[in-house]
Structures are given as structure tokens and as C-alpha cells.
Amino acid sequence: MAAARRRWADMIDTEDETEGAEDDSQLRKDVAAFVDEFMGPSAGSRLLTLALLQADLQRRCVGWTFPCRGWRWCVYEAPLTLLAEISVFVSLVGQTLPSERACNRRFRKMLSRWQSRLRLAALDCQHARAPSAPCQQCKAVKPFDYFADAQWDKARANLPATCLTCIHKDGGACKRKLPSNVERLRCIGCGFEKVEHAFPRAQLRQPRAEERRNCIACLKNVSELTCSQCAEVKPLKEFHLSALTLPWAAACQSCQDAVRGKARRLRAGWEKCRGCAAFLPTSSAVYINQRCPNCAADRKRGERTCLRCKRKWSENSAEEQIRKRFCPNCR
């Protein structure tokens, strides 16, 4: 119980820069008063669960996940409504349910109702933090940090990839270190906030990507695609593997075979990717240096990478000056 009180006191002292922070601070004070009021044998675990659930919902409003004993609460809708209900629950329990047994029963009832009505589930969000893909050699499904960066770019483009263990058979690193400041993006399909490595590059580079992007897990649930040339709906096996990640520019194998043997000057309106060797129409696909959105590099002329935070920035400086290795935020 003392550990729960100390942990919740640390949460109270931490100031959040989120919307509605004033209302959340009052809710935190109510929960802190609730902790001081009830000192039963099982109050520690119950109140800690309530505190973690409330803190998790607050962080989900700004796109963050908060772990609680190996699982995470996944809120699909109305998180602010649940915050209000927690506040009401704290006030009611503090006034009308002084006994320990009645408090436990009321808490279990309220928690069950929250789960059913707001569709809360004790789901494992490991795939949101660490997307995985099968290795084409050992056939094992591994997280993305077990693949080299170039190999994971293939996996996120729905292409076969090889893990580091199979590449370094004679010994070597089987896992790569990832930066801690990985950007999180919300998938339109499943609604989860996932790391940017879970999204194909083509989905992030499409127009209005904030309203259309889908993770590779949601894209793999598609069984049919519409050809952008013949406008026919065909099964997924009739398309190139990477066509799943850019359905607006998908071209079936029949349309690609019609221009595959022609010279470049004779296949007007088509472009062959120098990375995945797929033929895509130039009218619906954005090509960067003769590469499709999945294979094009993120590097730009004049862009630098910070040695500390690994973020990229551009800065115009005189040629005779020393080249800066840290971004303006890290200097």
C-alpha cells in the first residue's frame, strides 16, 4: 500500500502538458484522497490498478501507452467519458462505501461495466510497439529490431526479408539497437498508435497520409485489389507483392507483362522501380530517383543527421565554416 501511495504521489507531482490538464489535476487529487481514506489489505493493488488505468487514459489522449503488470488497457472510444466516471466513482466510494468488502465489490462492478460498455480489453499491445515479420530462411516471426534496416524496409513493403541471425551465421549481432525517440503514428484501419516502422513507406508518403495510412498488419488482411489500369477486381496473387502497400497505384501482372518487354521509350506512362523491379503507372505513383515510394531513400540533398538524437535537419551555412554535427535542439 505504501508503494502504491508513493507511486501515485509521484504521478501527482508530475505535471502534464496535455489538454484538460486542470481537470485531470482535480481528478488526481480525488484519487490521492481516496488512497488516504481506505487502508485495507487489498486496497494497494486495487488503487494502484485504478491509478494506472486513469494515467493510461490520460496518456492515450496524447498518444502514449502506459504499462500495467504486463498488459495494457486499449481504449477504442470515449476515453474522457471514462475519466469522468472514475472521478464520480472516487467521490461516491469515498462517501457511501466505507467498508473494505463493499469497496472491492463496487470496484469490480464498475470495472466490469467499463470493459463491456467502452469495449476495453486486456490486450497485448506488443505488436504496436514492436511490429514483427517472418524470416524467409528460418521462417521464424521476429520483431523488427531483429532485422537489419534494409531488410526491414523489405518486410514493411510486404517483400521477403532475412533476419540478422540468418545473415550472421558465423557469429555477430542478432539484434540492432533502436533509437528511443521513435515516432508514433495512428493507424486508420485498426486505430492503434504504432511506431513508424509498422507502416510501409508508401503509406506514409501518399497524399493526405494522416487520413489514409494503414499499417502493414491491416493491409495484409486485404484479399483483393482493383487494378488501376484495367479497373478489374482481382485476387491478391495477380499483383506484385509490394502492390499491397500502394493500392491506389496497383497494376495486375497482365498489365505489367504487356509493357515488360518493351523499351523504356515505348512504355509511356509506366516506370520500372530500380529497387523492387515492379512496373507502376507514373500517373498514380510518386517516383523518387526512379524508385517507388517503398524503395526511395529518405535522404535529401543538404540534409544532416544529428549524432545525439538521430533526427534529420537542414541548415544553410557558409562553406568555410565547420560542418555542425548536432541539430539546433541538441547544441
KAZI-V430182 format. One record per residue. N is the residue number from 1. SS is DSSP state (hx for helix, st for strand, lp for the rest). PHI is phi in degrees with one decimal (* if undefined). Layout:
# KAZI-V430182
N:SS:PHI / N:SS:PHI
This chain:
# KAZI-V430182
1:lp:* / 2:hx:-64.4 / 3:hx:-65.2 / 4:hx:-64.3 / 5:hx:-65.9 / 6:hx:-65.7 / 7:hx:-66.0 / 8:hx:-71.2 / 9:hx:-64.1 / 10:hx:-64.3 / 11:hx:-65.1 / 12:hx:-68.1 / 13:hx:-70.5 / 14:lp:-78.3 / 15:lp:-95.0 / 16:lp:-98.4 / 17:lp:-101.4 / 18:lp:-107.0 / 19:lp:-68.6 / 20:lp:74.0 / 21:hx:-67.6 / 22:hx:-66.4 / 23:hx:-66.2 / 24:hx:-66.5 / 25:hx:-64.6 / 26:hx:-65.6 / 27:hx:-64.6 / 28:hx:-64.6 / 29:hx:-64.5 / 30:hx:-64.3 / 31:hx:-67.7 / 32:hx:-63.9 / 33:hx:-64.3 / 34:hx:-64.6 / 35:hx:-64.2 / 36:hx:-70.1 / 37:hx:-78.0 / 38:lp:-110.6 / 39:lp:-128.0 / 40:lp:-87.7 / 41:lp:-65.8 / 42:lp:-106.4 / 43:hx:-68.7 / 44:hx:-62.2 / 45:hx:-66.9 / 46:hx:-66.7 / 47:hx:-72.3 / 48:hx:-65.6 / 49:hx:-63.0 / 50:hx:-63.4 / 51:hx:-65.3 / 52:hx:-67.4 / 53:hx:-64.4 / 54:hx:-66.3 / 55:hx:-67.1 / 56:hx:-63.4 / 57:hx:-66.1 / 58:hx:-63.0 / 59:hx:-73.4 / 60:hx:-69.6 / 61:lp:-66.4 / 62:lp:-112.1 / 63:lp:85.1 / 64:lp:-144.0 / 65:lp:-115.7 / 66:lp:-124.5 / 67:lp:-73.4 / 68:st:-143.3 / 69:lp:57.3 / 70:lp:88.7 / 71:st:-128.6 / 72:st:-133.7 / 73:st:-84.7 / 74:lp:-109.2 / 75:lp:-97.3 / 76:lp:-95.6 / 77:lp:-156.6 / 78:lp:51.8 / 79:hx:-69.1 / 80:hx:-67.7 / 81:hx:-63.7 / 82:hx:-67.9 / 83:hx:-61.9 / 84:hx:-64.8 / 85:hx:-67.9 / 86:hx:-63.4 / 87:hx:-62.3 / 88:hx:-65.4 / 89:hx:-62.1 / 90:hx:-63.5 / 91:hx:-67.7 / 92:hx:-68.7 / 93:hx:-64.9 / 94:hx:-67.0 / 95:hx:-103.7 / 96:hx:-113.1 / 97:lp:-125.5 / 98:lp:-78.0 / 99:lp:-82.1 / 100:hx:-69.7 / 101:hx:-65.7 / 102:hx:-65.9 / 103:hx:-66.4 / 104:hx:-63.1 / 105:hx:-64.7 / 106:hx:-66.7 / 107:hx:-66.4 / 108:hx:-63.7 / 109:hx:-67.5 / 110:hx:-65.8 / 111:hx:-66.4 / 112:hx:-65.4 / 113:hx:-68.6 / 114:hx:-62.2 / 115:hx:-65.1 / 116:hx:-76.7 / 117:hx:-79.8 / 118:lp:-95.8 / 119:lp:56.2 / 120:lp:-80.3 / 121:lp:-146.0 / 122:st:-81.1 / 123:st:-103.3 / 124:lp:-86.7 / 125:lp:-97.7 / 126:hx:-62.7 / 127:hx:-69.3 / 128:hx:-76.5 / 129:hx:-87.1 / 130:lp:-138.9 / 131:lp:-64.6 / 132:st:-127.7 / 133:st:-155.2 / 134:st:-80.1 / 135:lp:-84.8 / 136:lp:-76.4 / 137:lp:-99.5 / 138:lp:-88.3 / 139:lp:63.8 / 140:lp:-89.1 / 141:st:-86.7 / 142:st:-129.2 / 143:st:-65.8 / 144:hx:-71.7 / 145:hx:-78.7 / 146:hx:-92.3 / 147:st:-116.9 / 148:lp:-66.1 / 149:hx:-61.3 / 150:hx:-67.5 / 151:hx:-72.1 / 152:hx:-70.4 / 153:hx:-61.1 / 154:hx:-71.6 / 155:hx:-65.7 / 156:hx:-73.6 / 157:lp:-95.4 / 158:lp:65.4 / 159:lp:-114.0 / 160:lp:-61.9 / 161:lp:-135.4 / 162:lp:-118.1 / 163:st:-76.7 / 164:hx:-69.1 / 165:hx:-65.0 / 166:hx:-74.8 / 167:hx:-73.5 / 168:lp:-97.7 / 169:lp:-70.4 / 170:lp:-85.1 / 171:lp:115.9 / 172:lp:145.2 / 173:lp:-69.0 / 174:lp:-103.3 / 175:lp:-151.6 / 176:lp:-106.5 / 177:lp:-85.0 / 178:lp:-110.1 / 179:lp:-67.2 / 180:lp:-79.1 / 181:lp:-98.6 / 182:lp:-76.9 / 183:lp:-72.4 / 184:st:-107.3 / 185:st:-130.2 / 186:st:-92.2 / 187:lp:-82.2 / 188:lp:-72.6 / 189:lp:-74.0 / 190:lp:-96.9 / 191:lp:83.1 / 192:lp:-80.9 / 193:st:-95.2 / 194:st:-122.3 / 195:st:-68.3 / 196:hx:-65.3 / 197:hx:-70.6 / 198:hx:-83.6 / 199:st:-110.7 / 200:lp:-63.5 / 201:hx:-61.8 / 202:hx:-64.8 / 203:hx:-69.9 / 204:hx:-81.5 / 205:hx:-101.9 / 206:lp:-76.8 / 207:lp:-61.8 / 208:lp:54.1 / 209:hx:-65.1 / 210:hx:-63.7 / 211:hx:-103.4 / 212:hx:-127.7 / 213:lp:-67.2 / 214:lp:-133.5 / 215:st:-75.0 / 216:hx:-68.5 / 217:hx:-66.5 / 218:hx:-72.3 / 219:hx:-68.7 / 220:lp:-72.6 / 221:lp:-79.0 / 222:lp:-78.3 / 223:lp:-110.4 / 224:st:-137.4 / 225:st:-134.6 / 226:st:-101.8 / 227:lp:-68.3 / 228:lp:-77.1 / 229:lp:-104.0 / 230:lp:-92.6 / 231:lp:58.4 / 232:lp:-104.1 / 233:st:-86.6 / 234:st:-129.5 / 235:st:-64.8 / 236:hx:-65.6 / 237:hx:-69.7 / 238:hx:-84.2 / 239:st:-120.9 / 240:lp:-67.4 / 241:hx:-60.8 / 242:hx:-78.2 / 243:hx:-65.7 / 244:hx:-65.9 / 245:hx:-85.3 / 246:lp:-133.8 / 247:hx:-66.1 / 248:hx:-71.1 / 249:hx:-119.1 / 250:lp:-71.4 / 251:lp:-128.8 / 252:st:-69.5 / 253:hx:-66.0 / 254:hx:-65.1 / 255:hx:-69.9 / 256:hx:-72.4 / 257:hx:-66.9 / 258:hx:-68.5 / 259:hx:-115.6 / 260:hx:-68.3 / 261:lp:-84.5 / 262:lp:-84.3 / 263:lp:-70.7 / 264:lp:-65.1 / 265:lp:-72.8 / 266:lp:-97.6 / 267:lp:-103.6 / 268:lp:-66.8 / 269:lp:87.3 / 270:st:-125.8 / 271:st:-141.7 / 272:st:-98.7 / 273:lp:-72.3 / 274:lp:-78.6 / 275:lp:-96.3 / 276:lp:-96.8 / 277:lp:62.6 / 278:lp:-94.7 / 279:st:-92.3 / 280:st:-132.8 / 281:st:-69.1 / 282:lp:-72.0 / 283:lp:-74.1 / 284:lp:-115.4 / 285:lp:-121.4 / 286:lp:-95.5 / 287:lp:-101.2 / 288:lp:-125.1 / 289:lp:55.7 / 290:lp:60.4 / 291:lp:-132.2 / 292:lp:-73.0 / 293:lp:-59.4 / 294:lp:-76.4 / 295:lp:-96.4 / 296:lp:-69.6 / 297:lp:-80.2 / 298:lp:-86.3 / 299:lp:-73.3 / 300:lp:-128.7 / 301:lp:-67.7 / 302:lp:82.9 / 303:st:-93.1 / 304:st:-122.1 / 305:st:-115.1 / 306:lp:-71.5 / 307:lp:-73.8 / 308:lp:-95.2 / 309:lp:-97.8 / 310:lp:64.8 / 311:lp:-90.5 / 312:st:-98.5 / 313:st:-152.4 / 314:st:-120.1 / 315:lp:-148.4 / 316:lp:-90.2 / 317:lp:-134.9 / 318:lp:-66.7 / 319:lp:-67.3 / 320:lp:-80.5 / 321:lp:-76.5 / 322:lp:-72.4 / 323:lp:-68.8 / 324:lp:-78.3 / 325:lp:-107.5 / 326:lp:-121.7 / 327:lp:-71.3 / 328:lp:-59.1 / 329:lp:-74.8 / 330:lp:-100.5 / 331:lp:-78.3
